[in-house]
Amino acid sequence: MKRIYKYMLAGVIATLAGLTACDDFLDVNDDPNNPPTSTPALTLPAAQGQLAYTLGNQFQFLGNFFAQHWTQAGAANQYCDLELYQITSSSYDARVWGELYAGALNDFRFVSQQALTDEQNNYAAIGQIMEVYTIQVITDAWGDVPYSSALNGLNNLNPEYESQEDIYNDMVVRLDSAIALIDPSGATPGDDDLVYGGNMTEWLRFANTLKLKIFLRQAYVRPDVAQAGIQAMYSAGAEFLQIGETGDIAFADQTQNRNPFYQTQVVFRGGVDVVASNTILDYLQETEDPRIDKFFSPAQAGSNQGSFVGVDQGVECTPDRTGNQSNTVSKPGPAVASPTTAVPYITAAESYFLQAEAVARGWTGGVGDASELYAQGIRASLDYVGEDVAAATALLQRVPYPTGGSVEAQVEQIITQKWVSFSGTQGFEAWTEYRRTGYPSFIEPSAASTLGTGLIPKRLLYPNTEAVRNTNYPGLVEIDVPVWWDVKD
């Protein structure tokens, strides 16, 4: 459900202000966002808006290019570094690493700690859940990162890097602690919670869905741990996000309150850079997917006018580039490139696809029907972009669940449809799931790739600020080195 609260504008303005701040105020040890007079009610919406801005802006471009939903247009070169896979240690420095740590994570930490002091358990639970969400984004992007000793200011100017495995272990512990704090009958936030308006039942389902995602991220590296954790959740009767319960941040068509991709690409850049990748457009056309005109718009000019036409991934960043204008091919469509498009943290569709994978792997103790959960994931995705049940029913006939196939064949179908559902809205998650599973299997490296044959980026490089300021900086780790959970051939 989409919600626009009165605090939204203030939260996004705070985010935009943070993005223009001096780098000295954007490292792991600084605390510019938590003035001593703040409260959980004031800080929570700013943190939620700030995280949404990063996911909907820098990580939206990164993920949708690497997952091949989008590619560079021919008459520009703004994002050719993504197509070339030339990510440097300054690419995601202060304005992403800094904002995630000193911005969102720091603010969520303040909410959780101050709320416990004030005996506001539901605020504390939300803050802690969002801390876990944020640190998972950070560690999935960079691997081993500062964690327990981060955000301690002058008490620790050189926070230690912890293994991603240890971080994953602690995320589960922290989620369990947050879940134990939830009291639907107690005092709850109101409009200052931009996601669920203080509905703690939905926050409980969000926390369970996040926990399920954390376990499934380990499906190939620690299947025994993942299976045991998931079985325990199902034995305890855990409930997950359902249709209409997507956790997202809504935006409005107002100055400094528009969707961050729209603001960056359409308002600032005139929509000249980003166009549809043939990788997804071909798949949508082959399966006659009704979401095609939500994710993309037809070409506006030229011989392709009125048709859905994409560009081969990265070709416009090679010597063979055509130079064609972006309006002669398809661009991101109304469900993506709108001033009011929400930025999701976890969608109902993702929730169902996670459940379907858990059942398909046989890790739920016999609870659930993978085929029906897969179908619900497709229904939820179509519902989220405004398509009806009839369209979902017809699509399911063309992309059926492989009931008689192997577990891996079933997982491949689930992840492929999850990838479709992420198009333009959850780019970072699409790239992350591709790294974990290798699906969709038809993704090939960008034509402009400067990496070795068959290689696609596996992580981000640690930022320059860490190399300069943190004596525990572990040194350069190349972009083609997998993170801990990325072990599948």
DOLUMTI-854734 format. One record per residue (C-alpha): residue in one letter; x, y, z. Coordinates in nm, 3 decimals, padded with zeros to 5 digits. Layout:
! DOLUMTI-854734
<residu=A east=X north=Y up=Z>
...
***
This chain:
! DOLUMTI-854734
<residu=M east=00.000 north=00.000 up=00.000>
<residu=K east=00.133 north=00.343 up=-00.094>
<residu=R east=00.151 north=00.605 up=00.180>
<residu=I east=00.263 north=00.967 up=00.172>
<residu=Y east=00.312 north=01.119 up=00.516>
<residu=K east=00.368 north=01.476 up=00.621>
<residu=Y east=00.722 north=01.391 up=00.733>
<residu=M east=00.823 north=01.263 up=00.392>
<residu=L east=00.931 north=01.599 up=00.256>
<residu=A east=01.147 north=01.674 up=00.557>
<residu=G east=01.309 north=01.330 up=00.538>
<residu=V east=01.400 north=01.362 up=00.173>
<residu=I east=01.525 north=01.718 up=00.214>
<residu=A east=01.750 north=01.592 up=00.494>
<residu=T east=01.875 north=01.323 up=00.260>
<residu=L east=01.948 north=01.564 up=-00.021>
<residu=A east=02.129 north=01.794 up=00.217>
<residu=G east=02.340 north=01.502 up=00.333>
<residu=L east=02.434 north=01.417 up=-00.023>
<residu=T east=02.592 north=01.759 up=-00.070>
<residu=A east=02.775 north=01.769 up=00.260>
<residu=C east=03.152 north=01.779 up=00.299>
<residu=D east=03.315 north=01.436 up=00.285>
<residu=D east=03.462 north=01.492 up=00.632>
<residu=F east=03.113 north=01.443 up=00.772>
<residu=L east=03.038 north=01.126 up=00.580>
<residu=D east=03.257 north=00.851 up=00.720>
<residu=V east=03.180 north=00.564 up=00.954>
<residu=N east=03.290 north=00.746 up=01.268>
<residu=D east=03.106 north=01.077 up=01.234>
<residu=D east=02.762 north=01.145 up=01.372>
<residu=P east=02.618 north=01.446 up=01.187>
<residu=N east=02.257 north=01.328 up=01.181>
<residu=N east=02.181 north=01.277 up=01.548>
<residu=P east=02.171 north=01.612 up=01.729>
<residu=P east=02.134 north=01.568 up=02.106>
<residu=T east=01.785 north=01.717 up=02.100>
<residu=S east=01.645 north=01.468 up=01.848>
<residu=T east=01.393 north=01.195 up=01.926>
<residu=P east=01.306 north=00.860 up=01.770>
<residu=A east=00.993 north=01.016 up=01.622>
<residu=L east=01.197 north=01.287 up=01.446>
<residu=T east=01.486 north=01.067 up=01.339>
<residu=L east=01.299 north=00.761 up=01.209>
<residu=P east=01.143 north=00.924 up=00.899>
<residu=A east=01.471 north=01.095 up=00.806>
<residu=A east=01.653 north=00.761 up=00.823>
<residu=Q east=01.386 north=00.581 up=00.622>
<residu=G east=01.388 north=00.852 up=00.355>
<residu=Q east=01.767 north=00.860 up=00.340>
<residu=L east=01.800 north=00.485 up=00.289>
<residu=A east=01.528 north=00.493 up=00.023>
<residu=Y east=01.712 north=00.769 up=-00.158>
<residu=T east=02.033 north=00.564 up=-00.181>
<residu=L east=01.847 north=00.250 up=-00.291>
<residu=G east=01.639 north=00.446 up=-00.539>
<residu=N east=01.924 north=00.650 up=-00.682>
<residu=Q east=02.288 north=00.529 up=-00.689>
<residu=F east=02.208 north=00.165 up=-00.614>
<residu=Q east=01.914 north=00.173 up=-00.853>
<residu=F east=02.140 north=00.261 up=-01.144>
<residu=L east=02.413 north=00.019 up=-01.032>
<residu=G east=02.182 north=-00.278 up=-00.986>
<residu=N east=01.961 north=-00.231 up=-01.290>
<residu=F east=02.265 north=-00.197 up=-01.517>
<residu=F east=02.447 north=-00.498 up=-01.369>
<residu=A east=02.124 north=-00.706 up=-01.370>
<residu=Q east=02.059 north=-00.592 up=-01.728>
<residu=H east=01.724 north=-00.425 up=-01.692>
<residu=W east=01.877 north=-00.100 up=-01.820>
<residu=T east=02.163 north=-00.002 up=-02.048>
<residu=Q east=02.333 north=00.313 up=-02.174>
<residu=A east=02.166 north=00.513 up=-02.451>
<residu=G east=02.359 north=00.578 up=-02.771>
<residu=A east=02.384 north=00.956 up=-02.770>
<residu=A east=02.528 north=00.985 up=-02.417>
<residu=N east=02.790 north=00.818 up=-02.199>
<residu=Q east=02.687 north=00.907 up=-01.842>
<residu=Y east=02.681 north=00.543 up=-01.726>
<residu=C east=02.946 north=00.385 up=-01.945>
<residu=D east=03.157 north=00.317 up=-01.635>
<residu=L east=02.885 north=00.070 up=-01.532>
<residu=E east=02.886 north=-00.093 up=-01.875>
<residu=L east=03.267 north=-00.110 up=-01.879>
<residu=Y east=03.261 north=-00.251 up=-01.525>
<residu=Q east=03.513 north=00.020 up=-01.436>
<residu=I east=03.408 north=00.075 up=-01.076>
<residu=T east=03.677 north=00.249 up=-00.871>
<residu=S east=03.734 north=00.311 up=-00.501>
<residu=S east=03.584 north=00.656 up=-00.542>
<residu=S east=03.270 north=00.545 up=-00.730>
<residu=Y east=03.062 north=00.472 up=-00.418>
<residu=D east=03.263 north=00.657 up=-00.155>
<residu=A east=03.116 north=00.937 up=00.054>
<residu=R east=02.784 north=00.961 up=-00.125>
<residu=V east=02.697 north=00.595 up=-00.073>
<residu=W east=02.925 north=00.432 up=00.187>
<residu=G east=02.916 north=00.751 up=00.393>
<residu=E east=02.543 north=00.801 up=00.362>
<residu=L east=02.468 north=00.440 up=00.449>
<residu=Y east=02.689 north=00.445 up=00.759>
<residu=A east=02.685 north=00.800 up=00.894>
<residu=G east=02.335 north=00.858 up=00.760>
<residu=A east=02.081 north=00.577 up=00.759>
<residu=L east=02.258 north=00.320 up=00.978>
<residu=N east=02.358 north=00.579 up=01.235>
<residu=D east=02.006 north=00.717 up=01.252>
<residu=F east=01.845 north=00.376 up=01.284>
<residu=R east=02.094 north=00.297 up=01.563>
<residu=F east=01.990 north=00.617 up=01.741>
<residu=V east=01.622 north=00.528 up=01.706>
<residu=S east=01.670 north=00.179 up=01.846>
<residu=Q east=01.892 north=00.283 up=02.138>
<residu=Q east=01.708 north=00.599 up=02.238>
<residu=A east=01.371 north=00.427 up=02.211>
<residu=L east=01.485 north=00.155 up=02.451>
<residu=T east=01.596 north=00.424 up=02.695>
<residu=D east=01.256 north=00.592 up=02.658>
<residu=E east=01.075 north=00.255 up=02.691>
<residu=Q east=00.928 north=00.291 up=02.343>
<residu=N east=00.966 north=-00.071 up=02.242>
<residu=N east=00.791 north=-00.052 up=01.907>
<residu=Y east=01.014 north=00.234 up=01.793>
<residu=A east=01.313 north=00.032 up=01.915>
<residu=A east=01.196 north=-00.271 up=01.718>
<residu=I east=01.155 north=-00.072 up=01.394>
<residu=G east=01.494 north=00.093 up=01.439>
<residu=Q east=01.663 north=-00.241 up=01.497>
<residu=I east=01.488 north=-00.411 up=01.204>
<residu=M east=01.599 north=-00.131 up=00.975>
<residu=E east=01.953 north=-00.145 up=01.114>
<residu=V east=01.966 north=-00.508 up=01.005>
<residu=Y east=01.820 north=-00.425 up=00.666>
<residu=T east=02.078 north=-00.151 up=00.613>
<residu=I east=02.381 north=-00.353 up=00.724>
<residu=Q east=02.274 north=-00.636 up=00.492>
<residu=V east=02.277 north=-00.392 up=00.202>
<residu=I east=02.622 north=-00.272 up=00.307>
<residu=T east=02.778 north=-00.616 up=00.353>
<residu=D east=02.617 north=-00.755 up=00.037>
<residu=A east=02.775 north=-00.467 up=-00.157>
<residu=W east=03.125 north=-00.476 up=-00.002>
<residu=G east=03.164 north=-00.809 up=00.179>
<residu=D east=03.360 north=-00.782 up=00.507>
<residu=V east=03.288 north=-00.438 up=00.656>
<residu=P east=03.303 north=-00.248 up=00.986>
<residu=Y east=03.013 north=-00.362 up=01.200>
<residu=S east=03.019 north=-00.403 up=01.579>
<residu=S east=03.277 north=-00.130 up=01.633>
<residu=A east=03.137 north=00.108 up=01.372>
<residu=L east=02.951 north=00.428 up=01.466>
<residu=N east=03.140 north=00.473 up=01.793>
<residu=G east=03.280 north=00.812 up=01.701>
<residu=L east=03.589 north=00.919 up=01.896>
<residu=N east=03.574 north=00.600 up=02.100>
<residu=N east=03.700 north=00.406 up=01.798>
<residu=L east=03.848 north=00.595 up=01.506>
<residu=N east=03.956 north=00.273 up=01.335>
<residu=P east=03.661 north=00.031 up=01.337>
<residu=E east=03.756 north=-00.329 up=01.269>
<residu=Y east=03.634 north=-00.512 up=00.962>
<residu=E east=03.428 north=-00.820 up=01.046>
<residu=S east=03.370 north=-01.122 up=00.827>
<residu=Q east=03.048 north=-01.130 up=00.632>
<residu=E east=02.976 north=-01.469 up=00.787>
<residu=D east=02.991 north=-01.324 up=01.139>
<residu=I east=02.777 north=-01.030 up=01.035>
<residu=Y east=02.514 north=-01.265 up=00.893>
<residu=N east=02.512 north=-01.460 up=01.218>
<residu=D east=02.455 north=-01.145 up=01.421>
<residu=M east=02.184 north=-01.011 up=01.189>
<residu=V east=01.967 north=-01.308 up=01.282>
<residu=V east=02.030 north=-01.249 up=01.652>
<residu=R east=01.940 north=-00.881 up=01.619>
<residu=L east=01.623 north=-00.957 up=01.425>
<residu=D east=01.513 north=-01.204 up=01.690>
<residu=S east=01.573 north=-00.935 up=01.952>
<residu=A east=01.371 north=-00.683 up=01.753>
<residu=I east=01.084 north=-00.927 up=01.701>
<residu=A east=01.071 north=-00.989 up=02.074>
<residu=L east=01.021 north=-00.615 up=02.131>
<residu=I east=00.716 north=-00.586 up=01.905>
<residu=D east=00.395 north=-00.521 up=02.095>
<residu=P east=00.097 north=-00.453 up=01.864>
<residu=S east=-00.109 north=-00.343 up=02.165>
<residu=G east=00.155 north=-00.099 up=02.289>
<residu=A east=00.225 north=00.261 up=02.191>
<residu=T east=00.322 north=00.277 up=01.824>
<residu=P east=00.453 north=00.536 up=01.579>
<residu=G east=00.208 north=00.712 up=01.354>
<residu=D east=00.281 north=00.923 up=01.048>
<residu=D east=00.647 north=00.939 up=01.149>
<residu=D east=00.681 north=00.577 up=01.029>
<residu=L east=00.689 north=00.625 up=00.652>
<residu=V east=00.664 north=00.255 up=00.576>
<residu=Y east=00.373 north=00.110 up=00.774>
<residu=G east=00.244 north=00.400 up=00.980>
<residu=G east=00.314 north=00.210 up=01.302>
<residu=N east=00.131 north=-00.109 up=01.201>
<residu=M east=00.339 north=-00.351 up=01.407>
<residu=T east=00.174 north=-00.662 up=01.261>
<residu=E east=00.311 north=-00.560 up=00.923>
<residu=W east=00.649 north=-00.481 up=01.078>
<residu=L east=00.654 north=-00.830 up=01.227>
<residu=R east=00.588 north=-00.980 up=00.885>
<residu=F east=00.854 north=-00.752 up=00.736>
<residu=A east=01.108 north=-00.872 up=00.996>
<residu=N east=01.022 north=-01.237 up=00.927>
<residu=T east=01.054 north=-01.182 up=00.551>
<residu=L east=01.390 north=-01.013 up=00.599>
<residu=K east=01.505 north=-01.301 up=00.817>
<residu=L east=01.395 north=-01.551 up=00.551>
<residu=K east=01.595 north=-01.354 up=00.294>
<residu=I east=01.903 north=-01.362 up=00.519>
<residu=F east=01.883 north=-01.740 up=00.549>
<residu=L east=01.822 north=-01.797 up=00.178>
<residu=R east=02.119 north=-01.576 up=00.091>
<residu=Q east=02.324 north=-01.856 up=00.250>
<residu=A east=02.157 north=-02.135 up=00.051>
<residu=Y east=02.474 north=-02.230 up=-00.136>
<residu=V east=02.744 north=-02.138 up=00.113>
<residu=R east=02.583 north=-02.281 up=00.430>
<residu=P east=02.278 north=-02.485 up=00.329>
<residu=D east=02.261 north=-02.663 up=00.667>
<residu=V east=02.247 north=-02.331 up=00.854>
<residu=A east=01.993 north=-02.190 up=00.608>
<residu=Q east=01.771 north=-02.499 up=00.629>
<residu=A east=01.779 north=-02.515 up=01.009>
<residu=G east=01.697 north=-02.146 up=01.042>
<residu=I east=01.409 north=-02.161 up=00.797>
<residu=Q east=01.262 north=-02.477 up=00.949>
<residu=A east=01.269 north=-02.311 up=01.290>
<residu=M east=01.079 north=-02.013 up=01.150>
<residu=Y east=00.809 north=-02.232 up=00.999>
<residu=S east=00.784 north=-02.445 up=01.314>
<residu=A east=00.719 north=-02.124 up=01.507>
<residu=G east=00.442 north=-02.024 up=01.265>
<residu=A east=00.620 north=-01.721 up=01.116>
<residu=E east=00.407 north=-01.502 up=00.891>
<residu=F east=00.543 north=-01.313 up=00.591>
<residu=L east=00.446 north=-01.010 up=00.385>
<residu=Q east=00.132 north=-01.054 up=00.176>
<residu=I east=-00.020 north=-00.871 up=-00.121>
<residu=G east=-00.084 north=-00.510 up=-00.020>
<residu=E east=00.185 north=-00.516 up=00.249>
<residu=T east=00.490 north=-00.411 up=00.049>
<residu=G east=00.733 north=-00.215 up=00.264>
<residu=D east=00.818 north=00.094 up=00.063>
<residu=I east=00.870 north=00.468 up=00.078>
<residu=A east=00.624 north=00.678 up=-00.120>
<residu=F east=00.715 north=00.999 up=-00.300>
<residu=A east=00.512 north=01.296 up=-00.425>
<residu=D east=00.533 north=01.521 up=-00.729>
<residu=Q east=00.683 north=01.809 up=-00.533>
<residu=T east=01.023 north=01.975 up=-00.549>
<residu=Q east=01.281 north=01.771 up=-00.354>
<residu=N east=01.020 north=01.504 up=-00.283>
<residu=R east=01.012 north=01.320 up=-00.614>
<residu=N east=01.128 north=00.965 up=-00.676>
<residu=P east=01.510 north=00.981 up=-00.680>
<residu=F east=01.555 north=00.802 up=-01.014>
<residu=Y east=01.301 north=01.034 up=-01.174>
<residu=Q east=01.464 north=01.338 up=-01.019>
<residu=T east=01.813 north=01.234 up=-01.131>
<residu=Q east=01.742 north=01.092 up=-01.474>
<residu=V east=01.432 north=01.277 up=-01.598>
<residu=V east=01.446 north=01.615 up=-01.424>
<residu=F east=01.822 north=01.669 up=-01.411>
<residu=R east=01.935 north=01.472 up=-01.718>
<residu=G east=01.632 north=01.500 up=-01.944>
<residu=G east=01.596 north=01.124 up=-01.976>
<residu=V east=01.879 north=01.095 up=-02.229>
<residu=D east=02.090 north=00.825 up=-02.064>
<residu=V east=01.896 north=00.515 up=-01.959>
<residu=V east=01.715 north=00.281 up=-02.198>
<residu=A east=01.583 north=-00.073 up=-02.195>
<residu=S east=01.828 north=-00.361 up=-02.213>
<residu=N east=01.743 north=-00.625 up=-02.467>
<residu=T east=01.821 north=-00.884 up=-02.200>
<residu=I east=01.494 north=-00.816 up=-02.021>
<residu=L east=01.297 north=-00.667 up=-02.307>
<residu=D east=01.344 north=-00.980 up=-02.519>
<residu=Y east=01.229 north=-01.196 up=-02.229>
<residu=L east=00.922 north=-00.981 up=-02.165>
<residu=Q east=00.828 north=-00.996 up=-02.532>
<residu=E east=00.890 north=-01.371 up=-02.561>
<residu=T east=00.662 north=-01.438 up=-02.264>
<residu=E east=00.406 north=-01.173 up=-02.366>
<residu=D east=00.441 north=-01.022 up=-02.021>
<residu=P east=00.177 north=-00.753 up=-01.952>
<residu=R east=00.421 north=-00.564 up=-01.730>
<residu=I east=00.622 north=-00.456 up=-02.034>
<residu=D east=00.434 north=-00.126 up=-02.068>
<residu=K east=00.472 north=-00.057 up=-01.696>
<residu=F east=00.846 north=-00.122 up=-01.682>
<residu=F east=00.916 north=00.044 up=-02.018>
<residu=S east=00.765 north=00.292 up=-02.260>
<residu=P east=00.752 north=00.253 up=-02.639>
<residu=A east=00.999 north=00.440 up=-02.859>
<residu=Q east=00.886 north=00.799 up=-02.901>
<residu=A east=01.046 north=00.878 up=-03.236>
<residu=G east=01.210 north=00.730 up=-03.544>
<residu=S east=01.129 north=00.412 up=-03.731>
<residu=N east=01.062 north=00.226 up=-03.405>
<residu=Q east=00.805 north=00.478 up=-03.280>
<residu=G east=00.530 north=00.306 up=-03.083>
<residu=S east=00.723 north=-00.021 up=-03.048>
<residu=F east=00.917 north=-00.173 up=-02.761>
<residu=V east=01.277 north=-00.180 up=-02.876>
<residu=G east=01.583 north=-00.224 up=-02.658>
<residu=V east=01.961 north=-00.203 up=-02.686>
<residu=D east=02.210 north=-00.487 up=-02.645>
<residu=Q east=02.378 north=-00.454 up=-02.306>
<residu=G east=02.677 north=-00.219 up=-02.321>
<residu=V east=02.699 north=-00.191 up=-02.699>
<residu=E east=02.662 north=00.188 up=-02.688>
<residu=C east=02.982 north=00.208 up=-02.482>
<residu=T east=03.190 north=00.026 up=-02.743>
<residu=P east=03.346 north=00.145 up=-03.071>
<residu=D east=03.039 north=-00.005 up=-03.242>
<residu=R east=02.802 north=00.239 up=-03.074>
<residu=T east=02.522 north=00.369 up=-03.295>
<residu=G east=02.477 north=00.706 up=-03.132>
<residu=N east=02.099 north=00.671 up=-03.157>
<residu=Q east=01.895 north=00.907 up=-02.943>
<residu=S east=01.724 north=00.760 up=-02.637>
<residu=N east=01.378 north=00.851 up=-02.766>
<residu=T east=01.421 north=00.612 up=-03.061>
<residu=V east=01.416 north=00.311 up=-02.827>
<residu=S east=01.234 north=00.219 up=-02.507>
<residu=K east=01.304 north=00.398 up=-02.178>
<residu=P east=01.201 north=00.311 up=-01.821>
<residu=G east=00.824 north=00.330 up=-01.807>
<residu=P east=00.550 north=00.469 up=-01.580>
<residu=A east=00.597 north=00.219 up=-01.295>
<residu=V east=00.963 north=00.323 up=-01.276>
<residu=A east=01.016 north=00.673 up=-01.412>
<residu=S east=00.740 north=00.861 up=-01.236>
<residu=P east=00.781 north=01.137 up=-00.977>
<residu=T east=00.557 north=00.940 up=-00.741>
<residu=T east=00.708 north=00.594 up=-00.789>
<residu=A east=00.774 north=00.437 up=-00.448>
<residu=V east=01.110 north=00.288 up=-00.352>
<residu=P east=01.056 north=-00.059 up=-00.204>
<residu=Y east=01.259 north=-00.218 up=00.073>
<residu=I east=01.081 north=-00.553 up=00.041>
<residu=T east=00.785 north=-00.613 up=-00.189>
<residu=A east=00.505 north=-00.862 up=-00.140>
<residu=A east=00.624 north=-01.028 up=-00.462>
<residu=E east=00.972 north=-01.077 up=-00.317>
<residu=S east=00.816 north=-01.223 up=-00.004>
<residu=Y east=00.626 north=-01.485 up=-00.203>
<residu=F east=00.926 north=-01.573 up=-00.418>
<residu=L east=01.139 north=-01.619 up=-00.105>
<residu=Q east=00.875 north=-01.849 up=00.041>
<residu=A east=00.850 north=-02.040 up=-00.287>
<residu=E east=01.225 north=-02.100 up=-00.289>
<residu=A east=01.224 north=-02.217 up=00.072>
<residu=V east=00.946 north=-02.467 up=-00.003>
<residu=A east=01.110 north=-02.581 up=-00.328>
<residu=R east=01.429 north=-02.660 up=-00.137>
<residu=G east=01.230 north=-02.868 up=00.113>
<residu=W east=01.328 north=-02.648 up=00.407>
<residu=T east=00.984 north=-02.565 up=00.551>
<residu=G east=00.894 north=-02.898 up=00.709>
<residu=G east=00.630 north=-02.967 up=00.446>
<residu=V east=00.452 north=-02.634 up=00.495>
<residu=G east=00.350 north=-02.447 up=00.181>
<residu=D east=00.304 north=-02.514 up=-00.190>
<residu=A east=00.593 north=-02.383 up=-00.400>
<residu=S east=00.385 north=-02.367 up=-00.718>
<residu=E east=00.112 north=-02.158 up=-00.553>
<residu=L east=00.362 north=-01.931 up=-00.380>
<residu=Y east=00.535 north=-01.876 up=-00.716>
<residu=A east=00.197 north=-01.786 up=-00.866>
<residu=Q east=00.130 north=-01.549 up=-00.577>
<residu=G east=00.465 north=-01.382 up=-00.641>
<residu=I east=00.365 north=-01.311 up=-01.000>
<residu=R east=00.020 north=-01.191 up=-00.892>
<residu=A east=00.175 north=-00.963 up=-00.631>
<residu=S east=00.419 north=-00.816 up=-00.884>
<residu=L east=00.144 north=-00.745 up=-01.133>
<residu=D east=-00.075 north=-00.601 up=-00.859>
<residu=Y east=00.209 north=-00.368 up=-00.751>
<residu=V east=00.234 north=-00.215 up=-01.100>
<residu=G east=-00.143 north=-00.195 up=-01.151>
<residu=E east=-00.221 north=-00.509 up=-01.352>
<residu=D east=-00.520 north=-00.725 up=-01.265>
<residu=V east=-00.566 north=-01.089 up=-01.166>
<residu=A east=-00.677 north=-01.191 up=-01.513>
<residu=A east=-00.348 north=-01.070 up=-01.659>
<residu=A east=-00.157 north=-01.267 up=-01.396>
<residu=T east=-00.357 north=-01.581 up=-01.470>
<residu=A east=-00.281 north=-01.554 up=-01.840>
<residu=L east=00.088 north=-01.491 up=-01.779>
<residu=L east=00.115 north=-01.798 up=-01.555>
<residu=Q east=00.009 north=-02.011 up=-01.852>
<residu=R east=00.313 north=-01.884 up=-02.040>
<residu=V east=00.565 north=-01.903 up=-01.753>
<residu=P east=00.446 north=-02.210 up=-01.560>
<residu=Y east=00.613 north=-02.345 up=-01.252>
<residu=P east=00.819 north=-02.657 up=-01.340>
<residu=T east=00.643 north=-02.886 up=-01.092>
<residu=G east=00.811 north=-03.201 up=-01.220>
<residu=G east=01.154 north=-03.048 up=-01.258>
<residu=S east=01.458 north=-03.067 up=-01.034>
<residu=V east=01.492 north=-02.842 up=-00.731>
<residu=E east=01.745 north=-02.629 up=-00.917>
<residu=A east=01.512 north=-02.596 up=-01.217>
<residu=Q east=01.237 north=-02.480 up=-00.984>
<residu=V east=01.469 north=-02.231 up=-00.814>
<residu=E east=01.577 north=-02.100 up=-01.155>
<residu=Q east=01.218 north=-02.030 up=-01.255>
<residu=I east=01.145 north=-01.861 up=-00.922>
<residu=I east=01.452 north=-01.638 up=-00.940>
<residu=T east=01.393 north=-01.549 up=-01.304>
<residu=Q east=01.047 north=-01.421 up=-01.224>
<residu=K east=01.181 north=-01.248 up=-00.915>
<residu=W east=01.433 north=-01.075 up=-01.144>
<residu=V east=01.148 north=-00.956 up=-01.366>
<residu=S east=00.959 north=-00.821 up=-01.064>
<residu=F east=01.267 north=-00.621 up=-00.958>
<residu=S east=01.291 north=-00.440 up=-01.293>
<residu=G east=01.353 north=-00.071 up=-01.235>
<residu=T east=01.247 north=-00.075 up=-00.872>
<residu=Q east=01.482 north=-00.307 up=-00.681>
<residu=G east=01.794 north=-00.294 up=-00.893>
<residu=F east=02.044 north=-00.366 up=-00.617>
<residu=E east=01.850 north=-00.673 up=-00.507>
<residu=A east=01.830 north=-00.799 up=-00.868>
<residu=W east=02.209 north=-00.784 up=-00.904>
<residu=T east=02.257 north=-00.942 up=-00.562>
<residu=E east=02.028 north=-01.236 up=-00.637>
<residu=Y east=02.200 north=-01.286 up=-00.972>
<residu=R east=02.534 north=-01.305 up=-00.791>
<residu=R east=02.392 north=-01.559 up=-00.545>
<residu=T east=02.217 north=-01.789 up=-00.792>
<residu=G east=02.346 north=-01.720 up=-01.143>
<residu=Y east=01.987 north=-01.666 up=-01.260>
<residu=P east=01.859 north=-01.560 up=-01.503>
<residu=S east=02.095 north=-01.798 up=-01.682>
<residu=F east=02.070 north=-01.600 up=-02.007>
<residu=I east=02.255 north=-01.294 up=-01.873>
<residu=E east=02.589 north=-01.241 up=-02.046>
<residu=P east=02.852 north=-00.978 up=-01.960>
<residu=S east=02.818 north=-00.630 up=-02.106>
<residu=A east=02.957 north=-00.592 up=-02.456>
<residu=A east=03.178 north=-00.315 up=-02.318>
<residu=S east=03.318 north=-00.522 up=-02.030>
<residu=T east=03.681 north=-00.463 up=-01.940>
<residu=L east=03.687 north=-00.765 up=-01.707>
<residu=G east=03.794 north=-01.112 up=-01.813>
<residu=T east=03.580 north=-01.335 up=-02.032>
<residu=G east=03.247 north=-01.425 up=-01.876>
<residu=L east=03.296 north=-01.203 up=-01.569>
<residu=I east=03.037 north=-00.971 up=-01.416>
<residu=P east=03.109 north=-00.752 up=-01.110>
<residu=K east=03.086 north=-00.942 up=-00.782>
<residu=R east=03.123 north=-00.657 up=-00.530>
<residu=L east=03.202 north=-00.289 up=-00.488>
<residu=L east=03.552 north=-00.165 up=-00.408>
<residu=Y east=03.618 north=-00.030 up=-00.059>
<residu=P east=03.609 north=00.350 up=-00.067>
<residu=N east=03.911 north=00.579 up=-00.065>
<residu=T east=03.806 north=00.728 up=00.266>
<residu=E east=03.861 north=00.396 up=00.436>
<residu=A east=04.209 north=00.356 up=00.284>
<residu=V east=04.304 north=00.703 up=00.411>
<residu=R east=04.135 north=00.714 up=00.751>
<residu=N east=04.097 north=00.363 up=00.887>
<residu=T east=04.413 north=00.177 up=00.991>
<residu=N east=04.211 north=-00.145 up=00.983>
<residu=Y east=04.141 north=-00.102 up=00.612>
<residu=P east=04.194 north=-00.454 up=00.467>
<residu=G east=04.342 north=-00.340 up=00.138>
<residu=L east=04.212 north=-00.350 up=-00.217>
<residu=V east=03.975 north=-00.634 up=-00.302>
<residu=E east=03.909 north=-00.652 up=-00.675>
<residu=I east=03.560 north=-00.618 up=-00.821>
<residu=D east=03.560 north=-00.973 up=-00.959>
<residu=V east=03.624 north=-01.135 up=-00.617>
<residu=P east=03.300 north=-01.291 up=-00.484>
<residu=V east=03.162 north=-01.201 up=-00.144>
<residu=W east=03.132 north=-01.478 up=00.115>
<residu=W east=02.794 north=-01.622 up=00.016>
<residu=D east=02.865 north=-01.609 up=-00.360>
<residu=V east=02.997 north=-01.963 up=-00.412>
<residu=K east=02.773 north=-02.112 up=-00.680>
<residu=D east=02.952 north=-02.191 up=-01.007>
***
